[in-house]
Amino acid sequence: MIKLIAFLSIFLFTQTSFTESKLADSSSLKNKKISIKSDQQMKLLFDKEKKATFKGNVTIKMEHMTMKCQILHVEYEEIKEKLTLKSLQGEGEVYAEEKEKKIQAWCDRLTYTHRDEIMKVFSNTTSKVIKEGQSFEAKSFVIDLKTSEMDVIGPNVLEIQLD
């Protein structure tokens, strides 16, 4: 309960500055810092639903990933008395970058499941992903960040940038 109160207090004082909260990494249960910045107040639903929503020029920075969007929904869970990131969903002018795997994405909506390390990229028209220098455009993508495998869904265009 004390950890939940500390987690809640960290989120409450972050309207226009970086939120720094320590969540356990679900794969190793080591503490990882997650920074969230948003322009507007956020909606917090702790205890029962374990969710938080941030609005207005949101930026979230994690160890290897950064995401910018207009609305960010965060879900967490408690594992072995540690708060653990469960999933993220960014909406509106989403940009995400996974530095370790060299993946960038631009889309309308992006979901990220932390435990499985799966990134789903969606757009009403066209999403764009650059993976290791190759550019892809399609309506949606499913990217496994553990294996770097990517499924392209819908009509797509492949552009290969050669050096």
N, C-alpha and C positions, 0 to 999 in steps of 0.2 A: 504494500500500500504506500509506503514512503517513496519508493521509486516512481510510482504513478503520480504522486503529488509533485515530485521534483520534475518529472517529465512534463506535466501540465504547466507548472510554473515557468518552465523554460519557454514553452509555446506562447504563453499569455503575454510575455513582454517583448514581442518581436514584430510589431506592426510594420516598421520600416527599416529594420536592421536584420542582420543575419541571426537566425536561430541556430544555436549549436546544441545538439542533443546527442547523447551517447546511446546508441542502440547496439544490441548484440548482433553480430554477423551470424546469420542462421547456420552457416556451414561450419564455422569454427568457434562460435560463441566467444569471440574476442570483442572487446569494445571498439567500435568504429564511430567516428564523428560524422554527423550529417549536418550540413548547413543549409538552411532554407531562408530565402529572402523574399518578401512580398510587399506590395505597396498598400494593400488594403487589409482590413481585419479578417481573421480567419474563423471558421466555424469548427468548434472542437466537440467531438462526441467520444469522450473517454469511457472508461469502465465497461459498459455493456457492448457498445458497437466498436470501440477501439478504432476511431477514424478521426481525421483532421482534414480540413479543406482550406487551402490558401488561394487568394485571388489577387490579380493585378501584377503583371510583370514578375512572375515567380521564377526564382532560380533555386535549384537544389543541387548541391555538390556533395558527392559521395567519394569514396576512395578512388575509383577508376571512372566514374561516370558523372556527367553534368547534364542537367536538363533545364531548359527555359521554356516557359509556357504562360498562358494567361490564367489558367485554373489548374491547381494541383490537388488531387485527392490522395491522401496517405492512409494506408491501413497498416496496423501493427498488431502483434500478438505478444503474449507473455510466455516465454519458454524458460524454465528453470529460474524463475524470478528475475529474468532480464527482459526488457522490452526489445523486441526484434521487429525489424522492418519486414512486412509481409508483401505489400505491393504498392505501386505508384501508378497513378493515371494522370497524365498531362493532357490538357485540352486547349485548343486555340493557339495557332502560330507556334507549334511545338518544334523545338530544336533539341536534339540530344546527341551527346558525343561520349563514346566509350573509348577511352584513351588506350587501354591495353590491347584491345583487338582492332584498333584503328577503324572504328565504325562511326559514321555520322548519319543522322536522319533528320529530315524536315517533313512535317506532316500536320494534319488537323488534330489527331489524337494518338497518344502513345501509351501503352500499358507495359509495365515492367513487373514481373513476378520475381522477387528476390531469391527465394529458395531454389527455384528451377533455373534462374538466370535466363529467362525468356523475355524478349522485347517484341511487342507486337505494334506495328506501325500502320496507321489507317488514315486515309483522306477521302473526302467526297469526290475529289477529282484525281489528283496525282500526288503520290508521296515520292520522295527522293531519298535514296540511301547511297552513301559512298562507303565502300568496304575495301580496304587495302588498295586504294587508288582507283577502283572500278566504280563507275556510276551506274545506278539502276533507278528506273522510274516505273512505278506501278501503283495501283490503287491501294494495295496493302502488302505487308511483308511480315513474316514471322522469323525472328533471328534467335538462334540458340547461342548465347554468349559463352557457354562452356566449350562448345565444339566449333564455333564460328560458322555453322551451317545456316543457310538462309533459304526460306521458301518464298517465292514470289507469287502473289495471288492476283489474278486479274490481268488485263492487257498490260504489257510491259515493254520497255525500251531498254536496251543494254548499250551503254557507251563505255568503251574501254579507252582509258587514257594511257597512251604509250609514251615512254620517255625517249 
